[in-house]
Amino acid sequence: MLGSCVTRDIFRICKSQYTINYYHARSSLLSLMSRPYLITEDDIKINSNFKKKVVLTDLNKDYFQRLKERESDYLIIDFIDERFAIYQIGFSYITRSSYFVEAGLLDKLGGRLLRKADLTKEWEESCLRFINQLKEIYPTDKIILHKAFFTCEYIDKEGNKQVFESRKVNIYKSINRLLEHYYSFFEKNLPGLNIIELPRESYLSWEGHEWGLAPMHYEDQYYYRILNELDNVIIKEEAGI
């Protein structure tokens, strides 16, 4: 699995027959496909083995090595973590994730912040290289794209529908336009992959989510419905339909 909590939470919230062999989060394709900036685990001062490994993979660019080591029948991808800013350190791109900041590497490694709006061409080139390497490991019909987006509304703990403040809504809409382009580009350049998606007007975020209120922390019903979509894809693939 490559992506964010929107995919990981399917298997945390819902009971299913699936096992997750490998989960990598908090990385942009632009970062994963750039030159390595080699560091060791000792360089990452963070009190979580999972977070440490995520940051290590993002900097060392060894995602495909880890993916090969932990074989799986299917790979599920979402692009929600493309929301993070990108830093350039030397010839390497780094994802400025919350884990990267928490580890204190921003001040230690330096670098310069880049505007996502200026990196569309570079992201597309990275995506094509990512797709080519992916096809060496998985048949296209074993790759599943989970098209998830930010919401501008949420359900509060009293069950009432609320709207995020206008400043945040503008940001979320901007991120969604970016996600639309990324999903479309990936889908166009990997014909034959499977897609799971719910209508965007059919789900909201939830204030009572395990990870707190955020535009990608959905109501529980979202995960049950998207699990059903996943089940349908796998049933058809296994049946050869």
Beta strands, then each sheet from edge to edge (+ up, - down):
strand 1: 2-3
strand 2: 24-25
strand 3: 75-77
strand 4: 85-89
strand 5: 92-96
strand 6: 112-114
strand 7: 143-146
strand 8: 153-155
strand 9: 161-163
strand 10: 194-196
strand 11: 205-206
sheet 1: 1+ 2+
sheet 2: 3+ 7+ 10+
sheet 3: 5+ 4- 6+
sheet 4: 9+ 8- 11-
end
